[in-house]
Amino acid sequence: MKILYIRRKTKYEKRHSVKMGELTTRVTYIKKYLLGLPVKTLHKYRRTYYGEVKSCDDCMLFV
């Protein structure tokens, strides 16, 4: 088992955008792991319908 590794995981989340309103999208998290425990989220992004990659900073998490 590796001591330090990076893993990419995708899951569906409901987000809220100012322009589009409620949005269900696939969000990809890139995390750094140390001995199997997540240490830090390096980046999170979402892909649009047209294939663009956008940061999740412009959307708020819709709970």
Chimera marker file (.cmm) of the C-alpha trace (Angstrom):
<marker_set name="trace">
<marker id="1" x="0.000" y="0.000" z="0.000" r="1" g="1" b="0" radius="0.5"/>
<marker id="2" x="1.238" y="3.457" z="-0.871" r="1" g="1" b="0" radius="0.5"/>
<marker id="3" x="1.801" y="5.968" z="1.889" r="1" g="1" b="0" radius="0.5"/>
<marker id="4" x="0.831" y="9.061" z="-0.110" r="1" g="1" b="0" radius="0.5"/>
<marker id="5" x="-1.424" y="9.035" z="-3.180" r="1" g="1" b="0" radius="0.5"/>
<marker id="6" x="-3.948" y="11.147" z="-5.081" r="1" g="1" b="0" radius="0.5"/>
<marker id="7" x="-7.426" y="9.942" z="-6.020" r="1" g="1" b="0" radius="0.5"/>
<marker id="8" x="-10.103" y="11.406" z="-8.275" r="1" g="1" b="0" radius="0.5"/>
<marker id="9" x="-13.741" y="10.682" z="-7.407" r="1" g="1" b="0" radius="0.5"/>
<marker id="10" x="-16.915" y="11.830" z="-9.162" r="1" g="1" b="0" radius="0.5"/>
<marker id="11" x="-20.377" y="12.080" z="-7.610" r="1" g="1" b="0" radius="0.5"/>
<marker id="12" x="-23.683" y="13.796" z="-8.348" r="1" g="1" b="0" radius="0.5"/>
<marker id="13" x="-24.571" y="16.893" z="-6.335" r="1" g="1" b="0" radius="0.5"/>
<marker id="14" x="-27.370" y="19.422" z="-6.372" r="1" g="1" b="0" radius="0.5"/>
<marker id="15" x="-25.932" y="22.890" z="-6.863" r="1" g="1" b="0" radius="0.5"/>
<marker id="16" x="-27.485" y="26.330" z="-7.170" r="1" g="1" b="0" radius="0.5"/>
<marker id="17" x="-26.275" y="28.777" z="-9.787" r="1" g="1" b="0" radius="0.5"/>
<marker id="18" x="-27.385" y="32.401" z="-10.003" r="1" g="1" b="0" radius="0.5"/>
<marker id="19" x="-28.028" y="32.196" z="-13.757" r="1" g="1" b="0" radius="0.5"/>
<marker id="20" x="-29.496" y="28.684" z="-14.020" r="1" g="1" b="0" radius="0.5"/>
<marker id="21" x="-31.126" y="28.080" z="-10.632" r="1" g="1" b="0" radius="0.5"/>
<marker id="22" x="-31.080" y="24.523" z="-9.243" r="1" g="1" b="0" radius="0.5"/>
<marker id="23" x="-28.661" y="22.287" z="-11.077" r="1" g="1" b="0" radius="0.5"/>
<marker id="24" x="-27.866" y="18.587" z="-10.644" r="1" g="1" b="0" radius="0.5"/>
<marker id="25" x="-24.348" y="18.013" z="-11.919" r="1" g="1" b="0" radius="0.5"/>
<marker id="26" x="-21.398" y="15.652" z="-11.667" r="1" g="1" b="0" radius="0.5"/>
<marker id="27" x="-18.688" y="17.106" z="-9.444" r="1" g="1" b="0" radius="0.5"/>
<marker id="28" x="-15.178" y="15.646" z="-9.498" r="1" g="1" b="0" radius="0.5"/>
<marker id="29" x="-13.008" y="15.905" z="-6.389" r="1" g="1" b="0" radius="0.5"/>
<marker id="30" x="-9.230" y="15.456" z="-6.531" r="1" g="1" b="0" radius="0.5"/>
<marker id="31" x="-8.009" y="14.585" z="-3.030" r="1" g="1" b="0" radius="0.5"/>
<marker id="32" x="-4.667" y="13.774" z="-1.471" r="1" g="1" b="0" radius="0.5"/>
<marker id="33" x="-4.618" y="10.731" z="0.836" r="1" g="1" b="0" radius="0.5"/>
<marker id="34" x="-2.112" y="9.748" z="3.528" r="1" g="1" b="0" radius="0.5"/>
<marker id="35" x="-2.342" y="6.112" z="4.701" r="1" g="1" b="0" radius="0.5"/>
<marker id="36" x="-5.881" y="5.859" z="3.312" r="1" g="1" b="0" radius="0.5"/>
<marker id="37" x="-7.214" y="8.962" z="5.077" r="1" g="1" b="0" radius="0.5"/>
<marker id="38" x="-8.101" y="12.117" z="3.109" r="1" g="1" b="0" radius="0.5"/>
<marker id="39" x="-5.741" y="14.965" z="3.946" r="1" g="1" b="0" radius="0.5"/>
<marker id="40" x="-6.563" y="17.773" z="1.519" r="1" g="1" b="0" radius="0.5"/>
<marker id="41" x="-8.888" y="18.553" z="-1.389" r="1" g="1" b="0" radius="0.5"/>
<marker id="42" x="-6.624" y="19.786" z="-4.154" r="1" g="1" b="0" radius="0.5"/>
<marker id="43" x="-9.306" y="20.743" z="-6.682" r="1" g="1" b="0" radius="0.5"/>
<marker id="44" x="-12.994" y="20.286" z="-7.408" r="1" g="1" b="0" radius="0.5"/>
<marker id="45" x="-14.623" y="20.943" z="-10.731" r="1" g="1" b="0" radius="0.5"/>
<marker id="46" x="-17.750" y="20.195" z="-12.733" r="1" g="1" b="0" radius="0.5"/>
<marker id="47" x="-18.279" y="19.479" z="-16.399" r="1" g="1" b="0" radius="0.5"/>
<marker id="48" x="-21.008" y="21.281" z="-18.305" r="1" g="1" b="0" radius="0.5"/>
<marker id="49" x="-23.337" y="19.759" z="-20.871" r="1" g="1" b="0" radius="0.5"/>
<marker id="50" x="-21.109" y="21.085" z="-23.644" r="1" g="1" b="0" radius="0.5"/>
<marker id="51" x="-17.909" y="19.579" z="-22.213" r="1" g="1" b="0" radius="0.5"/>
<marker id="52" x="-16.476" y="22.716" z="-20.611" r="1" g="1" b="0" radius="0.5"/>
<marker id="53" x="-14.690" y="22.331" z="-17.291" r="1" g="1" b="0" radius="0.5"/>
<marker id="54" x="-15.752" y="24.872" z="-14.671" r="1" g="1" b="0" radius="0.5"/>
<marker id="55" x="-14.641" y="25.417" z="-11.106" r="1" g="1" b="0" radius="0.5"/>
<marker id="56" x="-17.238" y="24.914" z="-8.388" r="1" g="1" b="0" radius="0.5"/>
<marker id="57" x="-16.570" y="28.341" z="-6.897" r="1" g="1" b="0" radius="0.5"/>
<marker id="58" x="-19.352" y="30.026" z="-8.899" r="1" g="1" b="0" radius="0.5"/>
<marker id="59" x="-22.029" y="27.579" z="-7.632" r="1" g="1" b="0" radius="0.5"/>
<marker id="60" x="-23.347" y="27.220" z="-4.120" r="1" g="1" b="0" radius="0.5"/>
<marker id="61" x="-24.137" y="23.809" z="-2.635" r="1" g="1" b="0" radius="0.5"/>
<marker id="62" x="-27.915" y="23.350" z="-2.632" r="1" g="1" b="0" radius="0.5"/>
<marker id="63" x="-29.104" y="21.654" z="0.542" r="1" g="1" b="0" radius="0.5"/>
<link id1="1" id2="2" r="1" g="1" b="0" radius="0.2"/>
<link id1="2" id2="3" r="1" g="1" b="0" radius="0.2"/>
<link id1="3" id2="4" r="1" g="1" b="0" radius="0.2"/>
<link id1="4" id2="5" r="1" g="1" b="0" radius="0.2"/>
<link id1="5" id2="6" r="1" g="1" b="0" radius="0.2"/>
<link id1="6" id2="7" r="1" g="1" b="0" radius="0.2"/>
<link id1="7" id2="8" r="1" g="1" b="0" radius="0.2"/>
<link id1="8" id2="9" r="1" g="1" b="0" radius="0.2"/>
<link id1="9" id2="10" r="1" g="1" b="0" radius="0.2"/>
<link id1="10" id2="11" r="1" g="1" b="0" radius="0.2"/>
<link id1="11" id2="12" r="1" g="1" b="0" radius="0.2"/>
<link id1="12" id2="13" r="1" g="1" b="0" radius="0.2"/>
<link id1="13" id2="14" r="1" g="1" b="0" radius="0.2"/>
<link id1="14" id2="15" r="1" g="1" b="0" radius="0.2"/>
<link id1="15" id2="16" r="1" g="1" b="0" radius="0.2"/>
<link id1="16" id2="17" r="1" g="1" b="0" radius="0.2"/>
<link id1="17" id2="18" r="1" g="1" b="0" radius="0.2"/>
<link id1="18" id2="19" r="1" g="1" b="0" radius="0.2"/>
<link id1="19" id2="20" r="1" g="1" b="0" radius="0.2"/>
<link id1="20" id2="21" r="1" g="1" b="0" radius="0.2"/>
<link id1="21" id2="22" r="1" g="1" b="0" radius="0.2"/>
<link id1="22" id2="23" r="1" g="1" b="0" radius="0.2"/>
<link id1="23" id2="24" r="1" g="1" b="0" radius="0.2"/>
<link id1="24" id2="25" r="1" g="1" b="0" radius="0.2"/>
<link id1="25" id2="26" r="1" g="1" b="0" radius="0.2"/>
<link id1="26" id2="27" r="1" g="1" b="0" radius="0.2"/>
<link id1="27" id2="28" r="1" g="1" b="0" radius="0.2"/>
<link id1="28" id2="29" r="1" g="1" b="0" radius="0.2"/>
<link id1="29" id2="30" r="1" g="1" b="0" radius="0.2"/>
<link id1="30" id2="31" r="1" g="1" b="0" radius="0.2"/>
<link id1="31" id2="32" r="1" g="1" b="0" radius="0.2"/>
<link id1="32" id2="33" r="1" g="1" b="0" radius="0.2"/>
<link id1="33" id2="34" r="1" g="1" b="0" radius="0.2"/>
<link id1="34" id2="35" r="1" g="1" b="0" radius="0.2"/>
<link id1="35" id2="36" r="1" g="1" b="0" radius="0.2"/>
<link id1="36" id2="37" r="1" g="1" b="0" radius="0.2"/>
<link id1="37" id2="38" r="1" g="1" b="0" radius="0.2"/>
<link id1="38" id2="39" r="1" g="1" b="0" radius="0.2"/>
<link id1="39" id2="40" r="1" g="1" b="0" radius="0.2"/>
<link id1="40" id2="41" r="1" g="1" b="0" radius="0.2"/>
<link id1="41" id2="42" r="1" g="1" b="0" radius="0.2"/>
<link id1="42" id2="43" r="1" g="1" b="0" radius="0.2"/>
<link id1="43" id2="44" r="1" g="1" b="0" radius="0.2"/>
<link id1="44" id2="45" r="1" g="1" b="0" radius="0.2"/>
<link id1="45" id2="46" r="1" g="1" b="0" radius="0.2"/>
<link id1="46" id2="47" r="1" g="1" b="0" radius="0.2"/>
<link id1="47" id2="48" r="1" g="1" b="0" radius="0.2"/>
<link id1="48" id2="49" r="1" g="1" b="0" radius="0.2"/>
<link id1="49" id2="50" r="1" g="1" b="0" radius="0.2"/>
<link id1="50" id2="51" r="1" g="1" b="0" radius="0.2"/>
<link id1="51" id2="52" r="1" g="1" b="0" radius="0.2"/>
<link id1="52" id2="53" r="1" g="1" b="0" radius="0.2"/>
<link id1="53" id2="54" r="1" g="1" b="0" radius="0.2"/>
<link id1="54" id2="55" r="1" g="1" b="0" radius="0.2"/>
<link id1="55" id2="56" r="1" g="1" b="0" radius="0.2"/>
<link id1="56" id2="57" r="1" g="1" b="0" radius="0.2"/>
<link id1="57" id2="58" r="1" g="1" b="0" radius="0.2"/>
<link id1="58" id2="59" r="1" g="1" b="0" radius="0.2"/>
<link id1="59" id2="60" r="1" g="1" b="0" radius="0.2"/>
<link id1="60" id2="61" r="1" g="1" b="0" radius="0.2"/>
<link id1="61" id2="62" r="1" g="1" b="0" radius="0.2"/>
<link id1="62" id2="63" r="1" g="1" b="0" radius="0.2"/>
</marker_set>
